[in-house]
Amino acid sequence: MIYVDADACPVKAEVERVGTRHKLKMFVVSNGGIRPSANPFVETVVVPDGPDVADMWIADRATKGDVVITGDIPLAARCIENGALVLKHNGEPLTQANIGNVLATRDLMADMRAADPFRQGGGKPFSKADRARFLDALERMVRQAAR
């Protein structure tokens, strides 16, 4: 199965394309505002409003052999702990080997933002190259999960 943390996910269409090709059940999880897909492989899950409710829904279900698409690092850590494979929207896999460093970097950046309330800027825009890298990485990850 594929679980998509759908809030602010720029690659839902790509996930649907790859998941459909492999005939995989996909859960697109959000707290609303997502247009349901007519695709029979896609189930849109709307969870109640609240902090991390969608994340908890996914983390409680994702397990070995599943693929999780998320940019949420704590959710990724929980899913990895459960044996799922995790992929960020830009095609970067999160694994047991790198999740500790990614969590530490996330915490460091949060501390830096809190220390400088006037800090401007954010991440770079999502590019065609990011989309292509994601598609390639998802295809490889789905094949890996099937083994």
DOZALUM-898724 format. One record per residue: x, y, z of N, C-alpha, C in turn; residue in three letters. Coordinates in steps of 0.02 Angstrom, whole numbers, padded with zeros to 5 digits, always signed. Layout:
# residues N
XYZXYZXYZALA...
This chain:
# residues 147
+00042-00059+00000+00000+00000+00000+00044+00062+00000MET+00015+00116-00023+00049+00180-00021+00006+00228+00020ILE+00038+00261+00068+00005+00312+00109+00034+00380+00091TYR-00010+00428+00078+00012+00495+00060-00011+00544+00113VAL+00036+00578+00144+00021+00634+00189+00005+00692+00143ASP-00060+00701+00129-00081+00742+00072-00083+00817+00084ALA-00082+00839+00146-00081+00911+00158-00017+00941+00129ASP-00024+00986+00083+00033+01020+00050+00078+00972+00011ALA+00051+00918-00013+00090+00869-00053+00087+00888-00126CYS+00144+00905-00157+00144+00925-00227+00146+00868-00277PRO+00147+00805-00253+00158+00749-00299+00102+00696-00296VAL+00042+00717-00277-00014+00669-00273-00028+00636-00340LYS-00028+00674-00394-00041+00646-00461+00012+00595-00480ALA+00074+00608-00463+00128+00562-00479+00121+00497-00440GLU+00103+00503-00376+00092+00443-00335+00036+00401-00365VAL-00018+00434-00384-00075+00399-00413-00054+00363-00478GLU-00014+00395-00518+00008+00364-00581+00049+00301-00569ARG+00098+00305-00524+00141+00248-00510+00101+00193-00473VAL+00061+00213-00424+00021+00164-00387-00027+00127-00431GLY-00058+00161-00478-00106+00130-00524-00069+00080-00570THR-00011+00100-00594+00028+00056-00637+00044-00010-00602ARG+00056-00006-00537+00073-00066-00498+00012-00097-00463HIS-00047-00068-00476-00110-00093-00447-00107-00095-00370LYS-00083-00040-00340-00076-00036-00268-00133+00007-00238LEU-00156-00012-00181-00205+00028-00144-00168+00089-00117LYS-00198+00148-00126-00168+00211-00103-00216+00246-00057MET-00190+00271-00002-00229+00310+00046-00202+00382+00044PHE-00244+00429+00025-00226+00499+00023-00259+00531+00084VAL-00218+00548+00134-00242+00567+00200-00232+00642+00212VAL-00286+00676+00232-00282+00747+00249-00338+00765+00297SER-00338+00826+00320-00393+00848+00362-00443+00891+00322ASN-00445+00880+00257-00495+00912+00215-00463+00953+00160GLY-00504+00975+00113-00481+01017+00059-00449+00980+00001GLY-00452+00915+00000-00423+00875-00054-00480+00848-00096ILE-00476+00858-00161-00526+00831-00207-00518+00756-00212ARG-00570+00718-00198-00565+00644-00204-00551+00622-00276PRO-00514+00569-00283-00498+00541-00348-00551+00490-00368SER-00565+00486-00432-00611+00435-00458-00576+00368-00467ALA-00511+00367-00459-00471+00307-00467-00492+00255-00415ASN-00509+00193-00436-00530+00142-00387-00474+00120-00340PRO-00411+00134-00357-00356+00115-00313-00344+00168-00258PHE-00375+00226-00264-00363+00281-00218-00421+00289-00170VAL-00404+00289-00106-00454+00303-00054-00435+00369-00020GLU-00479+00418-00023-00467+00482+00010-00491+00476+00082THR-00447+00489+00128-00462+00485+00200-00460+00556+00228VAL-00517+00579+00254-00520+00645+00286-00524+00633+00361VAL-00474+00657+00396-00471+00649+00469-00495+00713+00502VAL-00515+00710+00566-00536+00771+00600-00480+00822+00605PRO-00499+00886+00611-00449+00939+00621-00412+00926+00687ASP-00351+00947+00688-00310+00941+00748-00238+00929+00729GLY-00194+00946+00775-00123+00938+00761-00104+00865+00752PRO-00074+00850+00696-00045+00784+00682-00095+00727+00679ASP-00160+00741+00669-00210+00687+00666-00198+00644+00603VAL-00185+00676+00546-00170+00638+00485-00107+00597+00493ALA-00057+00626+00525+00006+00590+00537-00005+00529+00580ASP-00044+00536+00632-00058+00479+00677-00096+00425+00639MET-00143+00444+00596-00182+00395+00558-00134+00353+00515TRP-00088+00387+00481-00041+00351+00438+00007+00308+00480ILE+00035+00337+00532+00085+00301+00573+00054+00239+00607ALA-00010+00242+00623-00043+00185+00654-00054+00127+00605ASP-00049+00140+00540-00065+00089+00490-00007+00067+00447ARG+00040+00111+00433+00096+00094+00389+00142+00044+00422ALA+00160-00007+00384+00202-00060+00411+00248-00088+00356THR+00282-00141+00371+00330-00171+00324+00295-00185+00257LYS+00329-00165+00203+00302-00175+00136+00261-00116+00110GLY+00247-00068+00153+00209-00008+00133+00258+00048+00116ASP+00233+00095+00075+00272+00155+00057+00234+00215+00083VAL+00269+00261+00115+00239+00322+00143+00271+00382+00108VAL+00229+00428+00084+00252+00489+00052+00237+00546+00100ILE+00290+00578+00125+00281+00633+00173+00342+00678+00175THR+00331+00739+00194+00385+00786+00210+00390+00797+00284GLY+00347+00764+00323+00345+00771+00395+00396+00722+00426ASP+00448+00749+00455+00504+00708+00479+00485+00664+00539ILE+00449+00690+00590+00428+00646+00644+00383+00588+00620PRO+00338+00602+00573+00297+00549+00544+00341+00498+00509LEU+00389+00522+00470+00435+00477+00435+00471+00431+00485ALA+00494+00459+00540+00530+00420+00590+00485+00364+00618ALA+00423+00380+00633+00377+00329+00659+00364+00274+00608ARG+00356+00293+00545+00342+00244+00493+00403+00199+00481CYS+00463+00228+00482+00524+00189+00474+00530+00139+00531ILE+00514+00162+00591+00515+00118+00650+00467+00059+00641GLU+00411+00070+00606+00362+00017+00593+00382-00028+00534ASN+00436-00011+00500+00459-00052+00444+00440-00028+00376GLY+00403+00028+00371+00383+00055+00306+00441+00090+00272ALA+00436+00096+00207+00483+00135+00167+00455+00206+00160LEU+00498+00257+00166+00475+00326+00167+00511+00366+00114VAL+00472+00408+00079+00500+00450+00026+00474+00521+00034LEU+00520+00569+00032+00500+00640+00034+00476+00661-00035LYS+00442+00718-00038+00413+00742-00101+00465+00756-00155HIS+00527+00769-00134+00579+00785-00183+00617+00723-00206ASN+00595+00663-00185+00626+00601-00206+00680+00576-00159GLY+00690+00610-00104+00741+00589-00055+00712+00534-00010GLU+00743+00475-00011+00719+00422+00034+00742+00436+00106PRO+00698+00423+00153+00716+00427+00224+00721+00355+00249LEU+00777+00339+00281+00791+00271+00301+00814+00268+00374THR+00821+00208+00398+00848+00198+00466+00917+00230+00471GLN+00955+00229+00417+01023+00256+00418+01026+00332+00420ALA+00976+00368+00392+00982+00441+00390+00929+00478+00431ASN+00880+00444+00458+00826+00480+00492+00850+00517+00555ILE+00899+00490+00590+00925+00524+00649+00955+00592+00632GLY+00996+00594+00579+01026+00657+00558+00973+00706+00533ASN+00923+00681+00497+00870+00724+00471+00829+00754+00528VAL+00814+00713+00579+00778+00738+00638+00819+00792+00674LEU+00884+00779+00682+00927+00827+00717+00931+00893+00678ALA+00937+00889+00613+00939+00950+00571+00873+00988+00576THR+00818+00952+00575+00752+00983+00582+00747+01022+00647ARG+00769+00990+00702+00766+01022+00767+00812+01083+00770ASP+00871+01077+00741+00918+01133+00740+00889+01192+00702LEU+00859+01179+00645+00829+01233+00605+00770+01265+00641MET+00731+01226+00677+00675+01253+00715+00702+01300+00769ALA+00756+01280+00802+00787+01322+00854+00813+01387+00823ASP+00844+01383+00765+00871+01442+00732+00815+01490+00712MET+00760+01463+00687+00703+01506+00668+00673+01539+00730ARG+00669+01503+00784+00642+01531+00846+00687+01586+00874ALA+00752+01580+00864+00799+01629+00891+00801+01693+00850ALA+00778+01691+00788+00780+01750+00744+00711+01759+00712ASP+00666+01794+00746+00598+01802+00721+00594+01844+00657PRO+00648+01878+00639+00647+01919+00578+00676+01883+00518PHE+00696+01821+00528+00725+01782+00474+00673+01772+00419ARG+00692+01787+00358+00648+01781+00300+00668+01722+00258GLN+00623+01702+00214+00640+01650+00166+00616+01582+00189GLY+00627+01535+00147+00607+01467+00161+00639+01421+00111GLY+00605+01369+00094+00632+01322+00046+00628+01348-00025GLY+00664+01315-00068+00662+01334-00139+00598+01306-00170LYS+00576+01335-00226+00515+01311-00258+00522+01240-00285PRO+00467+01204-00289+00466+01136-00314+00474+01139-00390PHE+00525+01104-00416+00542+01109-00487+00523+01046-00526SER+00528+01051-00592+00516+00993-00635+00567+00938-00620LYS+00628+00959-00605+00680+00910-00588+00662+00873-00523ALA+00634+00909-00474+00612+00877-00412+00558+00825-00428ASP+00511+00844-00471+00455+00799-00489+00482+00737-00524ARG+00529+00745-00570+00558+00689-00606+00598+00644-00558ALA+00636+00674-00513+00674+00636-00464+00627+00596-00419ARG+00571+00628-00400+00522+00593-00358+00493+00532-00395PHE+00473+00542-00457+00443+00486-00496+00492+00427-00500LEU+00554+00441-00515+00605+00389-00521+00614+00353-00454ASP+00620+00393-00401+00630+00364-00334+00570+00323-00311ALA+00509+00347-00325+00449+00310-00305+00445+00244-00343LEU+00460+00245-00406+00459+00182-00445+00507+00131-00415GLU+00568+00153-00399+00617+00108-00369+00593+00083-00300ARG+00563+00128-00260+00542+00110-00193+00483+00061-00195MET+00437+00070-00241+00381+00024-00247+00406-00046-00266VAL+00453-00049-00311+00482-00114-00329+00519-00146-00270ARG+00554-00104-00231+00589-00129-00172+00540-00157-00121GLN+00485-00121-00111+00435-00142-00061+00402-00208-00082ALA+00396-00220-00147+00365-00281-00171+00407-00343-00159ALA+00472-00333-00149+00516-00391-00137+00510-00419-00069ARG
